[in-house]
Amino acid sequence: MASMSFALTRFSGLSSKSTLSPDFDHSSRRTFLPPNRVGLKISSSSSAAADSEPDLSVTVNGLKMPNPFVIGSGPPGTNYTVMKRAFDEGWGGVIAKTVSLDASKVINVTPRYARLKTGSNGSAKTDVIGWQNIELISDRPLETMLKEFKQLKREYPDRILIASIMEEYSKTGWEELIDRVEQTGVDALEINFSCPHGMPERRMGAAVGQDCALLEEVCGWINAKATVPVWAKMTPNITDITEPARVSLKSGCEGISAINTIMSVMGIDLKTLHPEPCVEGYSTPGGYSYKAVRPIALAKVMNIAQMMKTEFGEKDYSLSGIGGVETGYDAAEFILLGSNTVQVCTGVMVHGYGHVKTLCAELQDFMRQHNFSTIEDFRGHSLQYFTTHTDLVRRQKEAIEQRKAERKGLKSDKDWTGDGFVKETESMVSN
């Protein structure tokens, strides 16, 4: 399988959406990106030597990373000390915790996390499979975060630092925030259109990502101002995630990040009868993450990747997969569905920053099993195997006729029995 190499390309044209006519075709938005916005162009090339160690390096929207593993926005990117640790341990990139202009409005509570375990309610010695948080964006003064961004870029000029930003419904507010953040030298911006809890009344986070008209307007403000690549982070708390992803790309964003956490109620303590996480006897719905959400995240990423491939073809957009990544093999699944990079947040909170070494080793092990030399050798490979149920029926019928054999399992619902129910179920399981 041929690998892919990367070359930088810059976009020329108008630098402000305000200069476009009212009937401007948003499908051609990328023609008018600011001249200093960097994009990614993919071209074919030969693979690395078969006997060499698999190469984990990626170049996404002009950003070169030693591996596709990126610290997802949240507690693991909350200050200079922890972001420095991430770079020292070898993470491909770091996305800082989301910042806004006025941190004084951000007031966190504690406890603010709750865990879902495999055992019964109240059981302590069981595996943790789900994680809920009611944490808000950064409560540290913006100026403090900006100074730390500058320090990190001075000390790690060749490493990728991405600022996550979120602001109220204000064009001037967004423009000021972008200007101040970009002055620190960050390599890209990830726009938080996806936080499921806290401050929706201020038209922030998912309140924007769930309203495509509002999203298009805000994306217009952002992309007319930004001079570095912009990734739009998607909320899964929506009927069709491809709709906001499409709007974001047509409005000038270079990439999509998906998914943020899923709105949830973690559970009720059956001893106290209070919900978790419990703050003074009360709680509020929050964001659900960790490995139990991975199947949902994979489906959303697959939907976005198919849309991008079908509607945007070979254009220079990127996709960052998020949701329940705990192993390098988990990451391989996201890459097989089209992700350029894979973000990890809760996994870092559970395993620590050094876990990136395990992630890299496991991803390379997967690549060796299939003789893949680079990430591009297999990125998006599995998309071709998704189809409709109607097509599955057609394919199976044709296959049965061709091999003149009965299909596996029961022929009809009338064949189910009570005594053999478990074995009959197993006869139709594929893995």
C-alpha positions in Angstrom: 0.0 0.0 0.0 1.5 3.4 -1.0 2.3 5.8 1.8 1.5 9.5 1.6 3.9 12.4 2.0 3.1 16.0 2.9 3.9 19.4 1.4 2.9 22.8 2.7 0.6 25.0 0.7 -0.5 28.5 1.6 -3.9 30.0 0.6 -4.1 33.4 -1.0 -7.0 35.7 -1.4 -9.2 37.9 0.7 -8.4 38.1 4.4 -11.8 39.1 5.7 -15.2 37.6 5.2 -16.7 41.1 5.5 -15.4 41.9 2.0 -17.4 39.0 0.5 -20.7 39.6 -1.3 -23.9 38.6 0.5 -24.5 35.8 -2.0 -20.9 34.4 -1.5 -20.8 30.6 -2.0 -19.5 29.3 1.3 -18.4 26.0 -0.4 -15.5 28.0 -1.9 -14.5 29.6 1.4 -11.0 28.2 1.4 -10.1 30.2 -1.6 -10.4 33.3 0.6 -8.5 32.2 3.6 -5.9 34.7 4.9 -2.7 34.5 2.9 -0.7 33.4 6.0 -3.0 30.5 7.0 -1.1 27.2 6.5 -2.9 24.1 5.0 -1.9 20.5 4.3 -1.5 19.0 0.9 -1.2 15.3 0.5 0.6 13.6 -2.4 1.6 10.0 -3.1 5.1 8.7 -2.5 6.9 5.4 -2.0 6.8 3.7 1.5 9.7 3.6 3.8 11.9 0.5 3.7 10.0 -2.6 4.9 12.6 -3.5 7.5 12.6 -0.1 9.2 10.8 0.8 12.4 7.2 2.1 11.7 7.3 5.8 11.5 4.7 7.5 13.8 5.4 11.1 12.7 2.6 13.1 11.1 2.2 16.4 9.5 -1.2 17.9 9.8 -2.2 21.4 8.5 1.5 22.1 8.2 2.2 21.1 11.8 4.9 18.4 12.3 4.5 16.0 15.2 6.7 13.1 16.2 3.6 11.0 16.7 -0.2 11.4 16.4 -0.9 11.4 20.1 -2.2 14.8 21.3 -3.1 15.9 24.8 -6.8 16.7 24.6 -8.0 20.0 26.1 -8.8 19.6 29.8 -7.0 19.1 33.1 -3.9 17.5 31.4 -3.2 20.9 29.7 -4.2 23.2 32.5 -0.9 25.0 33.3 2.8 25.3 32.3 4.0 22.6 34.6 1.8 19.8 33.3 2.1 20.9 29.6 5.9 20.9 30.0 5.7 17.4 31.4 3.7 16.3 28.4 6.3 17.6 26.0 9.1 16.0 28.0 7.4 12.6 28.0 7.0 12.7 24.2 3.4 13.6 23.3 3.0 14.7 19.7 1.2 17.8 20.7 -0.6 19.5 23.5 -4.0 21.3 23.4 -4.3 23.5 26.4 -7.3 23.8 28.6 -9.9 26.1 27.1 -9.4 29.8 27.8 -11.7 32.8 27.5 -11.3 36.6 28.1 -12.8 36.7 31.6 -11.8 33.9 33.8 -13.4 35.5 36.8 -16.7 34.2 35.6 -15.5 30.6 35.7 -16.1 29.1 39.2 -15.5 25.4 39.6 -16.8 23.1 42.3 -15.4 20.0 43.9 -15.8 17.1 43.8 -16.3 17.4 40.1 -15.6 13.9 38.8 -17.4 10.6 39.1 -16.6 7.2 37.8 -18.6 4.4 36.2 -17.4 0.9 37.3 -18.1 -2.5 35.9 -19.4 -3.9 39.2 -22.7 -3.2 41.0 -23.6 0.1 42.5 -21.3 0.8 45.4 -18.7 -1.9 44.5 -15.1 -0.6 45.0 -12.9 -3.3 43.5 -14.0 -3.2 39.9 -12.7 -1.7 36.7 -13.4 1.9 35.8 -14.9 2.1 32.3 -16.5 5.6 32.3 -15.7 9.0 33.7 -17.9 12.0 34.2 -16.9 15.6 34.8 -18.7 18.8 35.7 -15.5 20.8 35.3 -15.6 24.2 33.5 -13.0 25.8 31.3 -9.9 27.3 32.7 -10.4 29.4 35.8 -6.9 30.9 35.6 -6.5 34.6 34.4 -6.0 34.7 30.6 -2.9 36.8 31.0 -1.4 34.0 33.2 -2.2 31.4 30.6 -0.8 33.6 27.8 2.5 34.0 29.6 2.8 30.3 30.0 2.0 29.7 26.3 4.9 32.0 25.5 7.2 30.3 27.9 6.4 26.9 26.4 7.0 28.0 22.9 10.3 29.6 23.9 11.5 26.3 25.5 9.9 24.0 23.0 9.9 25.9 19.7 9.7 22.7 17.6 6.8 21.2 19.5 3.1 21.7 18.7 1.1 23.8 21.2 -2.5 24.4 20.4 -4.7 26.8 22.3 -8.3 25.9 22.9 -10.5 29.0 23.0 -14.1 29.8 23.8 -15.9 33.1 24.1 -19.3 34.6 24.5 -21.4 35.6 21.5 -19.4 38.7 20.6 -17.5 39.4 17.4 -15.2 41.8 19.2 -14.7 39.4 22.0 -13.7 36.6 19.7 -11.3 38.9 17.7 -9.6 40.1 20.9 -9.2 36.6 22.2 -7.7 35.3 19.0 -5.4 38.3 18.7 -4.0 37.9 22.2 -3.7 34.1 22.0 -1.9 34.2 18.6 0.7 36.7 19.9 2.0 34.0 22.2 3.2 31.9 19.2 0.8 29.0 19.5 0.7 26.8 16.4 -3.0 26.4 16.0 -6.4 27.1 17.6 -9.0 24.6 18.6 -12.4 26.2 19.0 -14.5 24.8 21.8 -18.0 24.5 20.2 -18.7 21.5 22.3 -18.5 21.8 26.1 -21.8 20.2 27.2 -22.2 21.9 30.5 -21.7 25.2 32.1 -22.6 28.7 30.8 -24.9 27.8 27.9 -26.8 31.0 28.7 -23.8 32.9 27.5 -24.0 31.2 24.1 -20.7 29.3 24.7 -19.6 25.8 23.9 -22.2 23.3 22.7 -24.8 26.1 22.6 -23.0 27.3 19.5 -22.1 23.8 18.2 -25.7 22.7 18.3 -27.0 25.8 16.3 -25.6 25.7 12.8 -26.7 29.2 11.9 -25.0 30.6 15.0 -22.0 28.3 14.3 -21.6 29.7 10.8 -21.7 33.2 12.0 -19.1 32.7 14.7 -16.9 30.6 12.5 -16.9 33.5 10.0 -15.7 35.9 12.7 -13.0 33.5 13.8 -11.6 32.5 10.4 -11.5 36.1 9.2 -9.3 36.9 12.1 -7.1 33.8 12.7 -3.7 33.5 11.0 -3.0 29.9 12.2 -4.9 26.7 11.4 -8.3 26.4 13.1 -9.9 23.1 14.3 -13.5 23.1 15.3 -14.3 20.8 18.2 -17.7 19.0 17.8 -20.3 18.1 20.3 -21.8 14.6 20.1 -25.0 15.9 21.7 -26.7 16.5 18.4 -28.7 14.4 16.0 -26.4 14.6 13.0 -22.8 15.5 13.8 -21.9 16.0 10.2 -24.1 19.1 10.0 -21.9 21.3 12.3 -18.7 19.7 10.9 -19.8 20.6 7.4 -20.6 24.2 8.4 -17.3 24.6 10.2 -15.3 23.4 7.2 -17.3 25.6 4.7 -16.7 28.5 7.0 -13.0 28.3 6.8 -11.8 25.9 9.5 -8.9 23.6 8.5 -9.8 20.8 10.8 -12.4 19.0 12.9 -11.9 17.5 16.3 -14.5 15.0 17.5 -15.9 14.1 19.9 -16.2 16.1 23.1 -17.9 14.5 26.1 -21.5 13.1 26.1 -24.1 14.7 28.3 -24.8 12.3 31.1 -25.9 11.6 34.7 -23.3 9.3 36.1 -25.6 7.6 38.6 -27.3 7.7 42.0 -25.6 6.5 45.2 -28.1 3.8 46.4 -26.9 4.3 50.0 -27.3 8.1 50.2 -29.8 8.4 47.3 -27.9 11.4 46.1 -26.5 11.8 42.5 -22.8 11.7 41.6 -20.6 13.7 41.6 -22.1 15.0 44.8 -21.6 18.6 45.8 -23.3 19.5 49.1 -25.9 16.8 48.4 -26.6 18.0 44.8 -25.3 17.5 41.3 -25.8 18.6 37.7 -25.5 16.7 34.4 -22.0 16.6 33.0 -19.7 15.3 30.3 -19.1 11.5 29.9 -15.8 10.2 28.7 -13.3 7.3 28.9 -13.3 3.9 27.2 -17.0 3.2 27.5 -17.7 6.0 25.0 -15.3 4.8 22.4 -17.9 3.0 20.2 -20.0 6.1 20.1 -16.9 8.3 19.3 -15.8 5.9 16.5 -19.3 6.1 14.9 -19.2 9.9 15.0 -15.7 10.1 13.6 -16.7 7.6 10.8 -19.7 9.8 9.9 -17.6 12.9 9.7 -14.8 11.2 7.8 -17.2 9.9 5.2 -18.8 13.3 4.8 -15.4 14.9 4.4 -14.3 12.3 1.8 -17.6 12.6 -0.1 -18.1 16.3 0.0 -14.6 17.8 0.2 -12.6 15.2 -1.6 -8.9 15.8 -1.6 -9.1 19.2 0.0 -6.7 19.9 2.8 -8.8 19.3 5.9 -7.8 17.3 8.9 -9.6 15.2 11.5 -8.6 14.7 15.1 -10.3 11.7 16.8 -11.3 11.8 20.5 -13.1 9.4 22.8 -12.0 6.7 25.1 -8.5 6.1 23.8 -6.6 4.1 26.3 -4.3 2.0 24.1 -2.4 2.3 20.9 -4.7 -0.2 19.4 -7.7 2.1 20.2 -5.8 4.8 18.4 -5.4 2.6 15.4 -9.1 2.3 15.1 -9.6 6.0 14.9 -6.8 6.3 12.3 -8.4 3.5 10.3 -11.5 5.6 10.2 -9.7 8.7 8.9 -8.2 10.5 11.9 -4.9 12.3 11.3 -4.3 12.7 15.1 -5.8 11.1 18.2 -6.4 13.0 21.4 -6.2 11.6 24.9 -7.5 13.4 28.0 -9.2 11.1 30.5 -6.6 8.4 29.7 -3.9 10.8 30.9 -5.8 11.5 34.1 -6.0 7.7 34.8 -2.5 6.6 33.6 -0.3 9.7 33.7 1.8 11.5 31.1 4.3 8.6 30.6 1.5 6.5 29.1 2.4 8.0 25.7 5.3 5.6 25.5 2.9 2.7 25.8 0.6 4.2 23.3 3.4 4.6 20.7 4.7 1.1 21.3 1.3 -0.4 20.8 0.5 1.6 17.7 3.9 0.5 16.2 3.1 -3.1 17.1 -0.2 -2.8 15.2 1.7 -1.3 12.2 4.3 -4.1 12.2 1.5 -6.7 12.2 0.2 -5.3 9.0 3.5 -4.1 7.4 2.5 -0.5 7.6 5.5 1.9 7.4 3.7 5.2 8.0 0.4 6.5 9.5 -0.8 7.4 6.0 -0.4 3.8 4.9 -3.6 2.9 6.7 -5.4 6.1 7.6 -9.0 5.9 6.4 -8.5 2.3 5.2 -11.6 0.9 7.0 -14.0 3.5 5.8 -14.6 1.5 2.6 -16.2 -1.3 4.6 -19.2 0.8 5.9 -22.4 0.7 4.0 -26.2 0.6 4.5 -28.3 -2.2 5.9 -30.0 -2.6 2.6 -26.6 -3.1 0.9 -25.6 -5.7 3.6 -28.8 -7.7 2.7 -27.9 -7.5 -1.0 -24.3 -8.5 -0.4 -25.2 -11.5 1.8 -27.8 -12.7 -0.7 -25.3 -12.6 -3.5 -22.6 -14.3 -1.4 -25.0 -17.1 -0.4 -26.0 -17.7 -4.0 -22.4 -17.7 -5.1 -21.1 -20.2 -2.7 -24.4 -22.2 -2.6 -24.3 -22.3 1.2 -26.7 -21.4 3.9 -26.0 -18.2 5.7 -24.7 -18.4 9.3 -27.2 -18.6 12.1 -31.0 -18.7 12.1 -32.9 -18.2 8.9 -35.9 -16.4 10.5 -37.2 -15.1 13.9 -39.6 -18.2 14.1 -36.5 -20.4 14.6 -35.6 -19.0 18.0 -36.1 -21.4 20.9 -36.0 -21.0 24.6 -33.7 -23.9 25.5 -31.1 -23.0 22.8 -31.4 -19.3 23.0 -27.8 -18.6 24.1 -26.2 -20.9 21.5 -28.5 -19.5 18.8 -27.4 -16.0 19.7 -23.8 -17.0 19.6 -24.3 -18.5 16.1 -24.9 -15.0 14.8 -22.0 -13.1 16.5 -19.2 -12.1 14.3 -16.3 -11.7 16.8 
